[in-house]
Amino acid sequence: MQEDLITIGELAARTRLSPKALRLYGDRGLLPPARVDPRTGFRHYGPAQVERARRIALLRAADVPLARIAAVLDADGEEAARLLDGYWREQESVHTARREAVGYARAVLTGGNPTMYEIAERDVPEQTVLFTRRHVTAADLPGFLAEASERLFTRLRETGACLSGPVFAVYHGLVSEDSDGLVEVCAPTRNTVEPSGPIGVRIEPAHREAYTALTKRQDGYRAMAAAHDAVGAWLAEHRRVRSAADREVYYPNWGTAEPGEHVADVAVPFHPRSDG
């Protein structure tokens, strides 16, 4: 059996992957060596790993992240194809959101009046919210939103409290690839809940806000950023004065909606018309 093993150099030659990439895949658990020489540290691979390395290379060429590749490779044929299709749908959605954001930016740069976001007004009553906060960049944001929401839901379950409205995130600073803004994720409840560790409890004041509704295909960071700008521009045009930080409201169908379904709002609280 040991005679069938090949060196990392031979595997690299057969697959056109560099030894550096093969070591990375091994360290990530995607392609662990069949044997490592305890004296020299040389890595050896079995014949079946040539095909696995080939598949990793194909998926990396399609820009599939290493974390997603593991799930695809460990699934059977039909399930693997379903996981890959799901990844591609996500990428198409990201591309659509990026195209809309570029279209919005182009209209702004050319002095036009972007009309892709319809702005409305509404009154929001006072509500008690559980919250948790963190400074995050755009890359960290999706993970933090998921983690924070689950932490708040867990606290609600522990105390027997119920969610009384959609979860929302308040952006106290700009979140981008270059800026780590403070984000506060909030879960409204009508029940009495005590603070616990990183979870606080506060009153969100009643207010009037301008908002725009977004569909699932617009839920990426870039489309959201354009929507924030559009609501801000509307406030300036209509002489409204911000009374609190921008926020995003996430509805329960966020994870299961079809591309055209309403899943979120970008909103900004404001004071009445300023005549100054």
GUGU-473492 format. One line per field, with one value per residue (C-alpha): residue number from 1; residue in three letters; x, y, z. Coordinates in Angstrom, 1 decimal, decimal comma, m for minus. Example, Ala and Ser with C-alpha at 12.3 -4.5 7.8 and 13.67 -1.06 7.14 Angstrom:
<recs>
i = (1;2)
aa = (ALA;SER)
xx = (12,3;13,7)
yy = (m4,5;m1,1)
zz = (7,8;7,1)
</recs>
This chain:
<recs>
i = (1;2;3;4;5;6;7;8;9;10;11;12;13;14;15;16;17;18;19;20;21;22;23;24;25;26;27;28;29;30;31;32;33;34;35;36;37;38;39;40;41;42;43;44;45;46;47;48;49;50;51;52;53;54;55;56;57;58;59;60;61;62;63;64;65;66;67;68;69;70;71;72;73;74;75;76;77;78;79;80;81;82;83;84;85;86;87;88;89;90;91;92;93;94;95;96;97;98;99;100;101;102;103;104;105;106;107;108;109;110;111;112;113;114;115;116;117;118;119;120;121;122;123;124;125;126;127;128;129;130;131;132;133;134;135;136;137;138;139;140;141;142;143;144;145;146;147;148;149;150;151;152;153;154;155;156;157;158;159;160;161;162;163;164;165;166;167;168;169;170;171;172;173;174;175;176;177;178;179;180;181;182;183;184;185;186;187;188;189;190;191;192;193;194;195;196;197;198;199;200;201;202;203;204;205;206;207;208;209;210;211;212;213;214;215;216;217;218;219;220;221;222;223;224;225;226;227;228;229;230;231;232;233;234;235;236;237;238;239;240;241;242;243;244;245;246;247;248;249;250;251;252;253;254;255;256;257;258;259;260;261;262;263;264;265;266;267;268;269;270;271;272;273;274;275;276)
aa = (MET;GLN;GLU;ASP;LEU;ILE;THR;ILE;GLY;GLU;LEU;ALA;ALA;ARG;THR;ARG;LEU;SER;PRO;LYS;ALA;LEU;ARG;LEU;TYR;GLY;ASP;ARG;GLY;LEU;LEU;PRO;PRO;ALA;ARG;VAL;ASP;PRO;ARG;THR;GLY;PHE;ARG;HIS;TYR;GLY;PRO;ALA;GLN;VAL;GLU;ARG;ALA;ARG;ARG;ILE;ALA;LEU;LEU;ARG;ALA;ALA;ASP;VAL;PRO;LEU;ALA;ARG;ILE;ALA;ALA;VAL;LEU;ASP;ALA;ASP;GLY;GLU;GLU;ALA;ALA;ARG;LEU;LEU;ASP;GLY;TYR;TRP;ARG;GLU;GLN;GLU;SER;VAL;HIS;THR;ALA;ARG;ARG;GLU;ALA;VAL;GLY;TYR;ALA;ARG;ALA;VAL;LEU;THR;GLY;GLY;ASN;PRO;THR;MET;TYR;GLU;ILE;ALA;GLU;ARG;ASP;VAL;PRO;GLU;GLN;THR;VAL;LEU;PHE;THR;ARG;ARG;HIS;VAL;THR;ALA;ALA;ASP;LEU;PRO;GLY;PHE;LEU;ALA;GLU;ALA;SER;GLU;ARG;LEU;PHE;THR;ARG;LEU;ARG;GLU;THR;GLY;ALA;CYS;LEU;SER;GLY;PRO;VAL;PHE;ALA;VAL;TYR;HIS;GLY;LEU;VAL;SER;GLU;ASP;SER;ASP;GLY;LEU;VAL;GLU;VAL;CYS;ALA;PRO;THR;ARG;ASN;THR;VAL;GLU;PRO;SER;GLY;PRO;ILE;GLY;VAL;ARG;ILE;GLU;PRO;ALA;HIS;ARG;GLU;ALA;TYR;THR;ALA;LEU;THR;LYS;ARG;GLN;ASP;GLY;TYR;ARG;ALA;MET;ALA;ALA;ALA;HIS;ASP;ALA;VAL;GLY;ALA;TRP;LEU;ALA;GLU;HIS;ARG;ARG;VAL;ARG;SER;ALA;ALA;ASP;ARG;GLU;VAL;TYR;TYR;PRO;ASN;TRP;GLY;THR;ALA;GLU;PRO;GLY;GLU;HIS;VAL;ALA;ASP;VAL;ALA;VAL;PRO;PHE;HIS;PRO;ARG;SER;ASP;GLY)
xx = (0,0;2,9;4,3;1,2;1,8;3,2;5,1;3,8;5,9;4,3;0,9;1,7;2,9;m0,3;m2,7;m0,8;m1,3;1,7;3,2;2,3;m1,4;m1,3;0,1;m2,6;m5,3;m3,8;m3,6;m7,3;m8,3;m9,4;m6,6;m4,7;m1,7;m2,1;1,2;3,7;7,3;7,9;11,6;11,6;8,1;7,6;4,0;2,8;m0,6;m2,8;m4,0;m7,6;m6,3;m5,3;m9,0;m9,8;m7,1;m8,4;m11,8;m10,5;m8,6;m11,8;m13,8;m11,1;m11,1;m14,8;m13,8;m15,6;m14,2;m12,2;m14,8;m17,5;m15,4;m15,2;m19,0;m19,2;m16,5;m17,9;m21,4;m22,5;m23,0;m26,5;m26,0;m22,6;m24,3;m27,1;m24,5;m22,6;m25,8;m26,7;m23,3;m23,7;m27,2;m25,6;m22,9;m25,5;m27,4;m24,2;m23,5;m27,0;m26,7;m23,3;m24,7;m27,5;m25,1;m22,9;m26,0;m26,9;m23,4;m23,2;m26,5;m25,1;m21,8;m23,4;m25,7;m28,8;m31,7;m31,5;m35,0;m34,3;m35,2;m38,7;m38,7;m41,7;m42,3;m43,8;m44,2;m42,5;m43,7;m41,5;m40,3;m38,0;m35,1;m32,4;m29,2;m25,5;m22,8;m19,5;m17,2;m17,1;m16,0;m18,0;m16,3;m17,2;m20,8;m22,7;m21,1;m21,8;m25,4;m26,0;m24,1;m25,7;m29,2;m28,8;m27,4;m30,4;m32,8;m31,2;m31,6;m35,3;m35,8;m33,9;m36,2;m39,4;m39,8;m41,1;m40,0;m42,5;m41,2;m38,5;m34,8;m33,0;m29,4;m28,5;m25,3;m23,6;m20,7;m19,9;m19,3;m17,2;m14,1;m12,0;m14,0;m15,1;m18,3;m20,1;m23,2;m25,9;m28,2;m31,6;m34,5;m37,8;m39,8;m42,8;m41,6;m39,4;m35,8;m32,7;m29,4;m26,9;m23,2;m22,9;m26,6;m28,1;m31,7;m32,9;m35,8;m35,9;m37,8;m40,8;m39,9;m40,8;m38,5;m37,9;m37,3;m37,0;m37,9;m35,4;m35,9;m33,8;m31,7;m30,7;m29,6;m25,9;m23,6;m23,2;m26,9;m27,6;m24,9;m26,6;m30,0;m28,5;m27,2;m30,6;m32,5;m30,0;m30,3;m34,1;m33,8;m31,6;m33,9;m37,0;m35,2;m35,6;m33,1;m31,7;m32,7;m30,9;m28,5;m29,3;m30,8;m31,6;m34,8;m34,7;m37,9;m38,4;m38,2;m34,7;m33,1;m35,8;m37,2;m37,1;m35,1;m38,1;m39,5;m39,4;m36,9;m35,5;m35,8;m33,2;m34,5;m33,4;m35,3;m35,8;m37,2;m40,0;m39,3;m36,6;m37,4;m34,0)
yy = (0,0;2,4;1,8;3,4;6,7;9,6;12,7;16,2;17,0;14,2;15,3;18,9;17,7;15,6;18,3;21,5;22,7;24,2;22,5;25,7;25,3;21,6;22,4;25,0;22,5;20,0;22,4;23,4;19,7;19,7;17,4;15,9;13,7;10,0;9,9;12,3;11,1;11,6;12,2;14,5;15,9;14,9;14,5;11,6;11,1;8,2;7,7;8,7;12,1;13,0;13,2;15,1;17,6;18,0;18,8;21,3;23,1;23,2;24,7;27,2;28,3;29,0;31,2;28,9;29,7;27,0;26,8;26,0;23,5;21,2;20,8;20,3;17,6;15,8;15,5;12,9;13,7;15,2;17,0;18,3;19,8;21,3;23,0;24,3;25,6;27,4;29,0;30,3;31,7;33,7;35,0;36,0;37,9;39,6;40,6;42,0;44,0;45,4;46,3;48,3;50,0;51,0;52,3;54,4;55,8;56,6;58,6;60,5;61,2;62,5;64,8;62,8;62,0;58,2;56,8;53,1;53,6;54,7;56,6;56,6;57,8;56,0;56,4;53,9;53,5;53,4;49,9;48,0;46,3;43,8;44,8;43,8;45,9;45,5;47,5;45,6;46,1;45,1;41,7;41,0;42,3;39,2;37,0;39,5;40,0;36,2;35,8;38,7;37,7;34,2;35,5;37,8;35,0;32,7;35,3;35,7;31,9;31,7;34,3;33,2;36,5;36,9;38,9;41,7;43,0;42,5;42,5;45,6;46,9;50,5;51,8;54,3;54,6;53,9;50,2;49,6;47,6;50,4;51,5;49,5;51,2;50,4;48,3;47,6;44,7;45,0;42,6;44,2;42,7;43,6;41,4;42,3;41,0;41,8;42,6;39,7;39,9;41,5;41,9;45,1;46,4;49,9;51,9;52,8;56,1;56,6;58,4;59,2;57,8;57,8;54,3;52,4;48,7;46,2;42,8;39,7;40,5;43,9;42,5;42,7;45,2;47,3;47,6;48,4;51,2;52,7;52,6;54,4;57,1;57,4;57,8;60,4;62,3;62,3;63,7;66,6;67,3;67,4;69,4;66,7;66,5;63,2;62,4;59,1;56,8;54,9;51,4;48,3;46,3;42,6;40,6;37,0;35,7;37,1;33,6;31,9;34,6;34,6;37,3;39,6;39,4;42,2;41,2;44,4;48,2;50,9;53,6;56,9;58,6;62,4;65,5;67,4;69,8;72,4;75,9;77,2)
zz = (0,0;0,8;m2,7;m4,2;m2,4;m4,3;m3,2;m3,0;m6,0;m8,1;m7,0;m8,0;m11,4;m12,0;m11,0;m11,9;m8,3;m6,6;m3,5;m1,6;m2,5;m1,7;1,7;2,3;1,3;3,7;6,6;6,0;6,1;2,4;1,3;4,2;3,3;3,5;5,3;6,7;7,2;11,0;10,4;7,3;7,3;3,7;2,6;0,6;m1,0;m2,2;m5,8;m5,0;m3,8;m7,3;m8,3;m5,1;m5,8;m9,3;m8,0;m5,6;m8,4;m10,5;m7,7;m6,8;m10,5;m10,1;m7,1;m4,6;m1,1;0,7;3,4;0,9;m1,0;1,9;2,1;m1,7;m1,8;1,2;m0,4;m2,9;m6,6;m6,5;m3,2;m4,3;m7,4;m5,3;m3,0;m6,0;m7,6;m4,3;m4,2;m7,8;m7,1;m4,2;m6,5;m9,1;m6,4;m5,4;m9,0;m9,4;m6,2;m7,4;m10,8;m9,1;m6,8;m9,7;m11,6;m8,6;m8,2;m11,9;m11,7;m8,7;m10,4;m13,6;m11,6;m12,3;m10,0;m9,2;m9,0;m8,2;m4,5;m3,6;m0,3;2,1;5,7;8,7;12,5;14,7;18,3;21,4;22,1;24,5;22,7;23,7;22,0;21,5;19,8;18,0;15,7;12,3;8,7;5,7;5,6;9,2;9,0;7,8;10,4;13,2;12,2;12,3;15,5;17,3;16,2;17,5;20,8;21,2;20,3;22,9;25,6;24,7;24,9;28,2;29,8;28,2;26,3;22,8;19,9;19,2;15,9;13,3;14,3;13,2;13,2;14,0;12,3;14,6;12,2;8,6;7,8;4,7;3,5;5,0;8,1;11,2;12,3;15,5;14,7;17,3;16,6;18,4;19,1;20,2;23,0;25,2;28,0;30,9;30,3;32,4;30,8;30,7;29,7;26,3;25,9;27,1;27,3;26,4;25,2;21,6;21,4;19,2;16,0;12,5;9,8;6,1;4,6;1,5;1,0;m0,4;m2,0;m1,5;m4,6;m3,0;0,4;m0,3;1,4;m1,8;m2,5;1,1;1,0;m2,0;m0,3;2,8;0,5;m1,3;2,0;3,2;m0,1;0,3;3,8;2,5;m0,4;1,8;4,6;7,2;10,0;11,2;14,8;15,1;13,3;10,1;10,6;8,6;9,5;8,7;8,2;9,1;5,5;5,1;4,7;2,6;0,3;m3,5;m5,3;m5,8;m2,2;0,3;3,0;4,6;4,9;5,2;7,5;9,0;11,9;11,4;13,0;11,3;8,4;9,1;7,8;8,6)
</recs>
